[in-house]
Amino acid sequence: MMSRSKLIVKHPRDLLHATLVTNTWELARHLDDIASATLDEEATHFARHVWRARPNVPTLLAPHVDDDHFSWTAEVNWSNANFESDWRIEPHALRESMSCSARVTLNKALGGRATQIAFNAKLSGLDGRQGVETIAYRIVLVNWQKLVDAAVRELETAQLT
């Protein structure tokens, strides 16, 4: 099952690419539900980062929930030439049974003053369970939107200084 989303962001493609793709983990400070994101490995067109969400579970259940249920590793490979990036997100708790991959393409819009973001995601390992796939895709898309919003806030903050 594939999920597709397109967004328009009122920032030039090169600035958005640098913020959203090459420095993704730095956006954690703009995300209320993320406790941390750290750079694990970086190369010229590749980065791996580890994310930890803030658990939102009742106090009674907290001692029984492992931190791995709220963490994942994201790998991003990108091309500066065509403004495309390939993402692989692997949850720490479900490594054997679920993974997510995505292709993100940034295209110029409004004469270069804005960017159209094409986000195509694919979840694997859910064994065709339609309800679980639907929920998982919704979570992926909501969190992708939050990440884009965080990139926009980062760019707007940079413009003010």
N, C-alpha and C positions, 0 to 999 in steps of 0.2 A: 504494500500500500504506500502510495506517494502522497505527499502533501505539498501544495504550492501556495506561495503567498507573494504578493508584490506590494511594495510600499514606495512612497515618494518622500524624500527627506530634503529639506531646504538648505542643503550644504553641498559644496562642490565634491565631486567624486574622489579626488585625490586626498582631501582632508578626511572624508568619511572613511576611506580605505585605511588610512593610517590609524585612525581611532578604533574603528570597529573590527578590523581584521588583524592588523599587525600588533596592536597593543590591547587586545580584548580584555585580558585579565585586569588591566588597570581600571576597568569600568566597575569593578565590584563595589567601590565606595559609593556609587550612585544607586545601588540596588539594596533595598531594605531587607530583602529576604536572604541575602548572601552574607555569610560571616567572613569569608576570605576567598581570595583567588591568588594563587602564587605561580610564578613562572617556573616551570620545571626544567625545560630544555628549549633552546632557541638556536636557529640557524638562519641563513639568509632569507629563505622563503618558507620557513617552518617554525612553528612554536607549539609546545605542549604545556598546558597549564592545568593545575588542580584546583577545583572549586569545592567549597563547603557551604552548604545552606544552613540557615538557622532553623533548627528543628521547631516545628509547630505542632507539638503533641501535648496531650494532657500530662500534668506533673506526675500523675500516678503511673503512666506508661513510660515516661522518660528513662528510668533505669533499665528497661527491657528493650530499648531501641538502640542498636549499634550506630555509631557515627557514620559508618559506611553507607547507611541508608540515605544519608544526606550529603553524599559527596560523589564527584565524578571527575574524570579526566577528559579534557578536550584537546584534540590535536587539530591544528589548522595548517594547511599547505596553501600557498597563494602564489599568484603570478602578478607581478606589477604590470606586465605588458598588456594583459587583457582584463585586469580587474576582476578576476574570478578567484574563488577560494573553495577548497574542499575541506569540510569539517567532519571529524569523527568524534562522537561523544560516547563515552563508555561509563555507565554508572558503576560504582565500586561494589555495590551490594548485589547486582544482578549481572555480573560480567559474563557468566556462562549463558544467560538466557535472553539478554537484550542488548542491542546497540543501536545507535542512531548515526546516520551519515547525512550530509547535506552538501549541496552546492549553492554557493552564493555568488551572484553576478551583480556587479555595480555598473549601471549604465548612466551616461549623462542624460540629464533632463533639463528642460527650461533653458536651453542654450548654454548649458554647463553650470548654471547657478544652483542646480539641484541634482539629486541622484535618484534614480529608480533602482530599488533593490529587489532582485528576484531571489527568492528563497525556496529551494526545492529539497525537501527532507524525505528520508526513507528510514523507517524503523524495521529492525530485523529481530527475529527470535521470539516473536510473540505467538507463534504457533497458530496464526489465523484466528485468534479469538477477537471477534469484531468489537465487542464492548471494551476490552482492554486496549485494543489498538486505537479506538476513538478517543479514549481518555488520555492515552499516552501522546497522541498527536496534538490534542488540545493543550497539554502541558508544554510540549515542545514549542508550539506556536506562541503561546502566551509568554513563555520565557524568551523566545526570540524577539518578540515585540518589546519586552522590557530591556533587553540588551541594546536594541536600536534606540530606544528612548534614552538610555543611559549615554550612548554615544552622542546623541544630539545635545544632551545637557552638558557633556564634557566639552563639545565644540562651542556651545554658547558661553560657557564659563571662560573658555580661552579667549573668546572675542571681547569679553568685558574687561579683561586685564591687559 
